[in-house]
Amino acid sequence: MSRPPLPPFDAETAARKVRLAEDAWNSRDPETVSLAYTLDSVWRNRSEFLSGRPAIAAFLTRKWARELDYRLIKELWTYGGNRIAVRFAYEWRDDSGSFFRSYGNENWEFDDAGLMMRRIASINDRPIAPDDGLFHWPLGRRPEDHPSLGELGL
């Protein structure tokens, strides 16, 4: 199975890979998202350590059951060879009605087929008022004309 764009990445293919990842995560479909990772992909997400697609799908199922109305923006930070670094922010609410913006950085490493074999994510959550949200689009893919993180001052 191949997941273009493939390494080695240039500015265009790295940016495209980031947008494809953003689109997939905004689908909030754990099984579909997990297919972008190798069968034995290794993750560090906050303080959780995961390995393999089934663990990734289970993690994402738990995540999106807790993080309601999830909307994510990813932005390319840098790239080289088979690695990409991104920064991101996402907004969500919990089941008690509290709103949050989560900020972070991810380091990605890909195999030759373009599947992610390593994902290291550092994430911080910030409570926000409901009116302070900046990610205003219907659930799903971020529209092309919605501001980027840089344009939003994040």
N, C-alpha and C positions, 0 to 999 in steps of 0.2 A: 504494500500500500504506500502510495506517495502523496504528500501534502505540499504542493507548490504554494508559494515560491520556495525553491530549494537553496541551501547554502552552496557556495559562499555567497553571502548577502552583499548587495550594494545599497546605496541610500534608497533607491526606489523599491527594491524587493523587500528590504527590511521594513520600510514604512507600510508596505502592502501586507506583510505578515502580521504586523501589529494591528492593523485595521481588521483583518480577518479574525484575529483572536478576540478583539473587542466585540465584533459582531456576534461571534459564537457565544461569548459569555453573556451578552445582552439577551440572547435567546432564552437563557436560564433552563436549558435542556441538558441535564448532566450526562446522559448517554452520548449525545452528539458531541458535546464539548470534549468528553474523554477520548474520543477517537483521534484527536489532534496529538495525543501523547503516545510514546512507545508503550508496549505491553508492560515493560518493567521501569517505566518513568519514575524518577525519584523527585519528591517535592519536600520543600520546607515552606510551610504557610503559617506565618506567625510562629507559634510554639508547637505546631503539629508537624510531624514527619510522616510522610506517606510514601508508599511504593506500589506501583502497578495501577492499571486502568480501573479494576473493580474498586480499589480504595479511593481513587480519584472521583469516580462517579458517586460513591457513597458520601464522600466529603461534600461534593457539590450539592447533592440532594439535601443534606443537613443544612448547608449554608443558605440555600435559597428558600428553605422552609422557615428560617429564622430572619433572614434579611429580605423583607418584603418591599415591593415596588423598586427593586434593584435597577439602577441605571449607572452605567460605567463609561468612562472615557479613558482611553490609553493613549500615550504619546511616546513616540520613539525618542530614546535618550541617546543611545549610541549603538554601534554594531561593529562586528569584525569577524570574518571567517564564518563559523557556524554558531556565533553567539549574538544575542540581541539583549540590550537593556532597555527597559521601559519605565516610565513613571505613570502613575494613574491616580484617579480619584473616582469614587463611586458614592452615590447617595442611596439611602435606604431608610426604612422605618422598621421598628420592631412591633410585636403584637400588642404592646401597651400604648402605642401611638407616639413613642419617642422617635425623633429623627436624627440621623447621623450623616456625616460625610467622612468617608474613610480614604486616607491618603497612603500611597506607598510606592515602592520600587520593586521591580522584578528583574532577575537575571535568568535568561533562557539559554539553553544549549540544545542544539538540534542534531539529529543523525543525518546521514546523507539523503534520506528519503523525505526530509523536511518535517519529521515527527519530533516533538519536543521530548528529549530524554532527561532533562533536568530543569526544574523550576524552583527558584529561591525567591520567596516573597517576604518583604518586610512591610508591615501595615500598621497604621495608627488610626484610631477612631476619634472623631470629634463630634460631640452633640451639637446639633444646630436647631434653631427654631424652624417650625414648618415653613414659614415665609422666607427663610434664608436659603432655601434650595435653589440651585442654579441649573439643574438638569431637567429641562422641561420639554419632554417629547413623550409620545405614547410609548408604553412598554414595548421593548423590542429594539431593533436596530436604530442607532443614533442617526438622524437625518444628516445628509451631507452639509447642509447649511447651518447646522447647530455649531456654536462656537467651540473651539478646542480648549484644552486646559490653559494654554498660554493666553488665548484671547479672553478667557474668563478671569485671568489674573491668578490662576492657581498654579 
